[in-house]
Amino acid sequence: MKWLLIAIRILATTALLLGYNFLIGRLAPLTGIPHHTVVATVNFLLFLLISNLVLITLGAIYRQRKKMTADEYDNVILGLNNIYYLLIAGAIILTILGFMGIDYVTLFTSLSIVAAAIAIISREFISEIISGIIISFSKELDIGDYVRIGEHKGRISDLTITRIALLNDDDVIIFIPNTRVFSSDIVNFTKKEIRKVSIEFEAGLQAIRSIEALEADLINTLRYYRSYIEERSYNLRIVEIRKDSVALKFQYVLHEIDPELEREIRRKTARRIIDYMLGIEDGSAGRVS
């Protein structure tokens, strides 16, 4: 079915190219439709078909080189789609001007001051589009990557021409403008294979018997997760010593990146820290591997 639609597009494009002069010169007198409307309509249809065929061809060549199926998408495919949508939006605007009988070349030339004002007003939107195209074709971010962008952390679910959709650890979709993404510090846990997890907390000096005892207790709490954590990667660091408390950081390294597992271990560790401060013995169960 897909190849049939492509064949129909090719035939329609060929027919428009071969019959272009006839349509432009004869269709208006035969139908009574204004000449400028016919020209605008034929030009738009021709541009739409050609750009669509170019998009399909480039996408097919790229997928073949990357050994991707027709249903798979990555940054390059999304970038091509974004450029296609942008061109179509511009073509629609020009077609509307054509329907009104306005010579857009003369219009934009004579209204250079207005065009400059429009460019200034819309510079933020243009910046979003440019940033989106750059991000789409870059190798830094891909759909499915687990990243931290500024203060937000989660998995990229979509890349659009103006923003990025990020699914955070609470299953909430956050839309971040591309200009903000472009200017933010980005940590790509998937690309960099950052498997070290750090849990920061503060504890009162009176509640800690010793750092060694607390470290041993936390390691024992995660005994059911040992098959997921590198054996000698546990470390309880002293970050800062204050008057009545101490800032600590408990670290470990996962064998592989797993946001769900990381969230589960963080939750269990945080609850155990509170229980430890309250003097409650560790009697909870965990994931059995």
ABEGO torsion letter per residue (X at the ends): XAAAAAAAAAAAAAAAAAAAAAAAAAAAAAAGBBAAAAAAAAAAAAAAAAAAAAAAAAAAAAAAAAGBBAABBBAAAAAAAAAAAAAAAAAAAAAAAAAAGBBAAAAAAAAAAAAAAAAAAAAAAAAAAAAAAAAAABAABBBGBBBBBEABBEBBABBBAABBBBBBAAGBBBBBBAAAAAABBBBBAAAAGBABBBBBBBBBAAABABAAAAAAAAAAAAAAAAAABBAAABBBBBABBBAABBBBBBBBBBABBBAAAAAAAAAAAAAAAAAAAAGBBBABBBBBX
